[in-house]
Amino acid sequence: MENKKNYFAVIPASVRYCKKLQPNAKLMYGEITALANDSGYCYASNEYFSKLYGVTKTSVSKWISALENNNFIKIKYKYHTGTKQIKQRRIFIADPFKKNSIGIEKKLKTPLEEKLKDNIYNYINKIKKDNTTKSEKRQFDEKTKNAFPHFMELFPLKYRPKSETQKIKWLDCLDKLQRLDGYDLREVYNVSKELRNDEFWQNNFLSILKLRNTDKNGIKYIDRFMLQQKAKQKPVGFTKIKNLKEFFIYKNPSNGKKEIGAKTKNSNIHEFQIRGLMMSNEFEELKKYVLNEL
């Protein structure tokens, strides 16, 4: 997962003139400020930075350690529940104007420097405020809000959205499934329920957000699942034949073409009789289904 890049980076004088930092470590500090999200921290990985700068992860690790050792950043880790396995690293921007090991700090108490200090934290607070405002302004229709708890119940507690941001992502997904993708949420729910009961998908479908993701062929999972569901559904023509036991296929003796027949509790009926029991489009759908199944 990568942070969203913001428009500009901030590198205060205390970082720029620190003789204990390599130039690339100073550049990385600026990148971290640009990646600071609504919580005021950056969660980009060493792999992300190594690809960004075209260097090894070892180099990235050294730069981050140097920034941390000189009190320019603070690092906190989130662990998977009940384990010591790291789930996420959070890099916080420390106050660059507190006294630290560099002597030049004592000379940086000018009005300009104080203004820069205010700009850094105003910038971070603005990001937080903008993201909060977007969340507060986002409105969803009643159908989406009513469907949300039903979709949540399909998943184990540990996979359900917990934070407000996560809930909004789920609601946004449901909204787009009907508004942009054109699906009825009741049909989406039924498909999702089947997937959660499927031996394979119950371990691979752990969030409704997956529905709008694409597979390796570039097809949205929701499109793929809905097509599969439609293929499973029996045509309405099944209901038009009373006491149906099974279908069979035979060749018309006059032209050699394949036709469909049906065995009922009382007798066998042939294609011309089946046609008379339903609309032409219903029959065509039924015949296509039977020919593909048998």
RODREN-790333 format. One record per residue (C-alpha): residue in three letters; x, y, z. Coordinates in steps of 0.02 Angstrom, whole numbers, padded with zeros to 5 digits, always signed. Layout:
<recs>
ALAXYZ/...
</recs>
This chain:
<recs>
MET+00000+00000+00000/GLU+00069+00173-00045/ASN+00030+00343+00027/LYS-00048+00470-00089/LYS+00082+00599-00143/ASN+00040+00778-00096/TYR+00092+00933-00190/PHE+00252+00988-00104/ALA+00382+00938+00025/VAL+00448+01037+00173/ILE+00631+01030+00228/PRO+00668+01152+00371/ALA+00840+01227+00398/SER+00875+01115+00547/VAL+00867+00966+00428/ARG+00950+01049+00278/TYR+01104+01102+00377/CYS+01123+00946+00484/LYS+01300+00883+00452/LYS+01256+00711+00518/LEU+01134+00678+00376/GLN+01176+00624+00200/PRO+01097+00730+00062/ASN+00978+00588+00015/ALA+00921+00572+00196/LYS+00873+00756+00193/LEU+00780+00728+00030/MET+00690+00582+00109/TYR+00634+00692+00253/GLY+00550+00805+00126/GLU+00467+00655+00044/ILE+00400+00598+00212/THR+00319+00768+00242/ALA+00240+00757+00069/LEU+00172+00583+00108/ALA+00101+00632+00277/ASN-00082+00583+00271/ASP-00234+00635+00373/SER-00161+00559+00531/GLY-00001+00659+00515/TYR+00109+00509+00476/CYS+00182+00418+00327/TYR+00164+00229+00309/ALA+00265+00201+00149/SER+00380+00050+00156/ASN+00567+00039+00124/GLU+00526-00052-00038/TYR+00421+00097-00094/PHE+00564+00219-00060/SER+00694+00106-00141/LYS+00592+00101-00303/LEU+00559+00288-00293/TYR+00744+00333-00279/GLY+00818+00184-00372/VAL+00923+00126-00224/THR+00931-00027-00113/LYS+00818-00052+00037/THR+00975-00054+00144/SER+01014+00125+00092/VAL+00837+00178+00132/SER+00848+00096+00303/LYS+01009+00191+00341/TRP+00930+00359+00294/ILE+00777+00328+00400/SER+00884+00273+00547/ALA+00988+00432+00531/LEU+00831+00540+00532/GLU+00764+00447+00684/ASN+00930+00452+00778/ASN+00939+00640+00753/ASN+00761+00663+00817/PHE+00688+00724+00652/ILE+00562+00582+00642/LYS+00479+00462+00761/ILE+00434+00284+00713/LYS+00294+00179+00785/TYR+00243+00004+00736/LYS+00072-00080+00728/TYR+00074-00268+00754/HIS-00045-00406+00701/THR-00156-00451+00848/GLY-00074-00571+00969/THR+00091-00576+00873/LYS+00252-00480+00855/GLN+00234-00475+00667/ILE+00236-00296+00603/LYS+00075-00246+00516/GLN+00120-00066+00477/ARG+00260+00059+00510/ARG+00209+00237+00545/ILE+00334+00379+00523/PHE+00287+00537+00615/ILE+00368+00706+00586/ALA+00452+00761+00747/ASP+00459+00945+00792/PRO+00611+01003+00693/PHE+00631+01156+00802/LYS+00663+01069+00966/LYS+00842+01069+01027/ASN+00943+00924+00963/SER+01122+00879+00924/ILE+01158+01010+00791/GLY+01238+01171+00847/ILE+01158+01279+00713/GLU+00990+01257+00801/LYS+01033+01395+00925/LYS+01043+01519+00781/LEU+00874+01476+00706/LYS+00760+01582+00812/THR+00720+01715+00682/PRO+00542+01771+00636/LEU+00564+01685+00468/GLU+00607+01521+00551/GLU+00458+01534+00668/LYS+00348+01567+00518/LEU+00417+01411+00433/LYS+00377+01311+00588/ASP+00197+01371+00582/ASN+00188+01331+00396/ILE+00241+01150+00422/TYR+00109+01113+00551/ASN-00024+01216+00466/TYR+00009+01113+00309/ILE-00011+00947+00401/ASN-00166+01008+00492/LYS-00240+01067+00327/ILE-00220+00891+00253/LYS-00308+00819+00405/LYS-00447+00948+00398/ASP-00474+00926+00210/ASN-00488+00738+00224/THR-00607+00751+00373/THR-00715+00877+00281/LYS-00725+00763+00129/SER-00783+00619+00239/GLU-00911+00727+00327/LYS-00981+00797+00164/ARG-00998+00627+00079/GLN-01181+00578+00073/PHE-01253+00408+00026/ASP-01432+00364-00021/GLU-01546+00265+00094/LYS-01531+00105-00010/THR-01342+00106+00011/LYS-01350+00144+00197/ASN-01482+00011+00227/ALA-01383-00120+00130/PHE-01219-00085+00221/PRO-01254-00183+00384/HIS-01317-00334+00286/PHE-01157-00341+00185/MET-01053-00321+00343/GLU-01135-00473+00423/LEU-01074-00582+00280/PHE-00895-00566+00343/PRO-00809-00619+00505/LEU-00786-00479+00633/LYS-00601-00462+00600/TYR-00633-00417+00418/ARG-00773-00292+00447/PRO-00736-00105+00435/LYS-00695-00029+00604/SER-00639+00150+00576/GLU-00748+00285+00499/THR-00631+00292+00349/GLN-00652+00105+00318/LYS-00841+00118+00333/ILE-00844+00259+00205/LYS-00742+00152+00084/TRP-00869+00011+00098/LEU-01015+00130+00075/ASP-00928+00210-00073/CYS-00903+00038-00151/LEU-01087-00005-00130/ASP-01137+00163-00203/LYS-01027+00138-00357/LEU-01085-00041-00382/GLN-01261+00022-00413/ARG-01231+00199-00478/LEU-01083+00167-00595/ASP-01084-00021-00626/GLY-01274-00031-00640/TYR-01306-00177-00522/ASP-01450-00201-00402/LEU-01380-00214-00225/ARG-01499-00358-00187/GLU-01420-00458-00328/VAL-01246-00408-00271/TYR-01290-00464-00095/ASN-01351-00635-00156/VAL-01192-00661-00257/SER-01084-00605-00110/LYS-01176-00725+00005/GLU-01142-00870-00113/LEU-00959-00823-00124/ARG-00943-00818+00065/ASN-01012-00996+00071/ASP-00898-01057-00067/GLU-00752-01166-00011/PHE-00626-01066-00114/TRP-00696-00890-00106/GLN-00731-00887+00080/ASN-00542-00872+00102/ASN-00514-00756-00045/PHE-00664-00640-00038/LEU-00637-00549+00126/SER-00703-00376+00085/ILE-00835-00304-00031/LEU-00700-00187-00095/LYS-00636-00334-00198/LEU-00792-00327-00305/ARG-00733-00170-00395/ASN-00553-00230-00412/THR-00499-00316-00573/ASP-00429-00490-00601/LYS-00271-00531-00700/ASN-00370-00512-00862/GLY-00427-00337-00816/ILE-00608-00392-00783/LYS-00695-00323-00630/TYR-00735-00459-00506/ILE-00915-00400-00492/ASP-00938-00421-00681/ARG-00858-00592-00675/PHE-00961-00651-00526/MET-01125-00584-00597/LEU-01096-00672-00764/GLN-01061-00835-00673/GLN-01218-00811-00569/LYS-01323-00778-00723/ALA-01256-00936-00804/LYS-01312-01037-00653/GLN-01488-00967-00653/LYS-01617-01075-00740/PRO-01721-00993-00876/VAL-01902-00948-00838/GLY-01955-01082-00962/PHE-01922-01214-00828/THR-02074-01153-00733/LYS-02188-01166-00886/ILE-02176-01356-00900/LYS-02283-01445-00770/ASN-02218-01601-00681/LEU-02048-01583-00767/LYS-01926-01724-00730/GLU-01784-01690-00854/PHE-01742-01630-01030/PHE-01672-01731-01173/ILE-01602-01691-01345/TYR-01650-01777-01507/LYS-01628-01748-01693/ASN-01773-01692-01801/PRO-01795-01834-01928/SER-01841-01714-02069/ASN-01692-01595-02060/GLY-01570-01678-01939/LYS-01563-01525-01823/LYS-01550-01543-01635/GLU-01711-01513-01541/ILE-01755-01522-01357/GLY-01886-01627-01272/ALA-01944-01645-01093/LYS-01990-01795-00986/THR-02135-01762-00869/LYS-02221-01874-00743/ASN-02358-01913-00870/SER-02269-01918-01040/ASN-02132-01853-01152/ILE-02161-01690-01245/HIS-02065-01630-01396/GLU-01999-01462-01454/PHE-02154-01403-01549/GLN-02259-01438-01393/ILE-02135-01348-01279/ARG-02141-01196-01394/GLY-02329-01184-01366/LEU-02308-01172-01178/MET-02210-01009-01175/MET-02160-00848-01263/SER-02038-00865-01408/ASN-01898-00774-01316/GLU-01925-00886-01164/PHE-01913-01041-01273/GLU-01753-00981-01359/GLU-01673-00947-01191/LEU-01728-01118-01127/LYS-01664-01211-01281/LYS-01496-01125-01274/TYR-01479-01170-01090/VAL-01527-01354-01116/LEU-01410-01376-01266/ASN-01265-01305-01166/GLU-01303-01410-01012/LEU-01333-01580-01093/
</recs>
